[in-house]
Amino acid sequence: MNNLANTTILSNFAATGSLEVLHRLTGVLHLPTEVYDEILAGQAAGYAFYQNIEQHIYPFNPQGWLRLVTLTDEMLKLLPTLTTTLHRGEAACLVIAKIYGWGFFTDDKAARRQAEAWGIKFSGTLGLLLVAVQDGALTMEDGNRLLQQMIETAHYRTPVTDLRLLLFD
């Protein structure tokens, strides 16, 4: 299944130097050009973890696993139906996911509510970390260490600070 990510997901993994974990989990990951604009704004604001991110983005790198996607006319028509509390990147992800039937990675509460209303499959940073542990890409200890780094470095706000709390017996 194709998936999109908003800026927060990328920030959490980039700020901790763990984009390769995200890549292993998702393979190709799509970014609306609106998300890329937010990344450029982050670079301009001095967020060092976005430095050289273009090496992961197609078309800047022909082997890039982050793929830019633009809104079609049909998608643009959907944008005004979304709440104004959404950032441009989240709104773009939502309309692309709705039209193409793709999944969406976000931690934004309003975006998750809209995804649910539109029947879009979604997950967030915690879900991705949990899958990384369950698939063996990370040990539980490494997953929790990465989560802690995201909290400290990326200022990730989460109700859970131990991935073990998300496992069912």
C-alpha positions in Angstrom: 0.0 0.0 0.0 1.2 3.5 -0.8 1.5 5.9 2.2 2.0 9.6 2.8 3.7 11.3 5.7 3.3 14.7 7.2 6.1 16.9 8.4 5.8 15.8 12.1 6.5 12.2 11.3 9.5 13.1 9.2 10.7 15.5 11.9 10.5 12.8 14.6 12.6 10.4 12.7 15.0 13.0 11.1 15.7 14.7 14.4 16.9 11.4 15.9 18.9 10.4 12.9 16.6 7.5 12.3 15.2 8.1 8.8 16.6 4.7 7.8 14.2 3.1 10.3 11.3 4.9 8.6 12.6 3.8 5.2 12.9 0.2 6.3 9.3 0.3 7.5 7.6 2.0 4.6 9.8 1.5 1.6 8.7 4.3 -0.7 6.9 7.1 1.2 5.1 9.9 -0.5 5.3 13.6 0.4 3.0 16.2 -0.9 4.9 19.3 -2.2 3.2 21.1 0.7 5.1 18.9 3.1 8.3 19.6 1.3 7.5 23.4 1.5 7.3 22.9 5.3 10.6 21.1 5.3 12.2 24.0 3.4 10.7 26.4 6.0 12.3 24.2 8.7 15.7 24.4 6.9 15.4 28.2 6.7 14.5 28.3 10.4 17.7 26.4 11.2 16.5 22.9 11.9 19.8 21.1 11.3 18.1 17.6 11.1 16.6 18.7 7.7 20.0 19.4 6.3 20.7 17.2 3.3 17.2 15.6 3.4 17.0 16.1 -0.4 19.4 13.1 -0.7 16.4 11.0 0.2 13.8 12.8 -2.0 13.1 11.9 -5.6 13.5 13.7 -8.0 16.5 15.4 -6.3 18.1 11.9 -6.0 17.0 9.4 -8.6 17.1 6.6 -5.9 15.2 8.7 -3.4 12.7 6.8 -1.3 10.7 9.9 -0.4 8.6 10.7 -3.5 7.1 14.1 -4.1 3.5 14.2 -5.2 1.4 17.2 -6.3 -2.3 17.9 -5.9 -4.5 17.4 -8.9 -7.5 19.6 -9.8 -9.8 17.1 -8.2 -7.8 17.2 -5.0 -7.6 21.0 -5.0 -11.4 21.1 -5.0 -11.5 19.0 -1.8 -9.3 21.3 0.1 -12.0 23.9 1.0 -14.0 21.1 2.7 -11.4 20.6 5.3 -11.2 22.4 8.7 -9.0 25.5 8.9 -7.2 24.0 11.9 -5.2 21.7 9.6 -1.8 22.8 8.2 -1.3 22.8 4.5 0.8 19.6 4.6 -1.8 17.6 6.5 -4.6 18.9 4.3 -2.7 17.9 1.2 -1.9 14.4 2.7 -5.6 13.9 3.5 -7.0 14.8 0.0 -4.3 12.7 -1.7 -5.0 9.8 0.6 -8.8 10.1 0.0 -8.5 10.3 -3.8 -5.9 7.6 -4.2 -6.9 5.3 -1.3 -3.5 5.6 0.3 -2.5 5.4 4.0 -1.5 8.4 6.0 1.1 8.8 8.8 0.4 11.7 11.2 0.4 12.5 14.9 -1.9 15.5 14.4 -5.2 15.0 16.3 -7.4 17.0 13.8 -5.8 15.2 10.8 -6.5 11.8 12.4 -10.1 12.8 13.1 -10.5 13.8 9.4 -8.8 10.6 8.2 -11.2 8.5 10.3 -14.2 10.4 9.0 -13.0 9.8 5.4 -12.2 6.2 6.0 -8.4 6.7 5.5 -6.1 4.2 7.2 -3.7 6.1 9.4 -1.0 5.6 12.0 1.6 7.8 13.7 5.0 7.8 15.3 4.0 5.3 18.1 2.4 2.9 15.6 5.5 3.0 13.4 7.8 2.4 16.3 5.7 -0.5 17.5 5.7 -2.1 14.1 9.5 -1.7 13.9 9.7 -3.6 17.2 7.2 -6.3 16.2 8.9 -6.8 12.8 12.3 -7.0 14.4 13.7 -3.9 12.8 14.3 -2.6 16.3 14.6 -4.3 19.7 12.1 -3.1 22.4 15.0 -1.4 24.1 16.1 0.4 20.9 12.5 1.3 20.2 12.1 2.9 23.6 15.4 4.6 23.3 14.4 6.1 20.0 11.1 7.1 21.5 12.9 8.9 24.3 15.2 10.7 21.9 12.1 11.8 19.9 10.6 13.3 23.1 13.8 15.0 24.0 15.2 16.0 20.6 12.1 16.5 18.4 9.9 17.6 21.3 7.5 14.8 20.4 4.5 14.9 22.7 3.1 11.5 23.5 0.9 9.9 26.1 3.1 6.8 26.1 6.8 6.7 27.0 7.2 2.9 27.0 6.2 0.9 23.9 5.6 -2.1 26.1 2.4 -0.4 27.3 1.0 -0.7 23.7 1.4 -4.5 23.5 -1.4 -6.9 24.2 -0.8 -10.3 25.9 
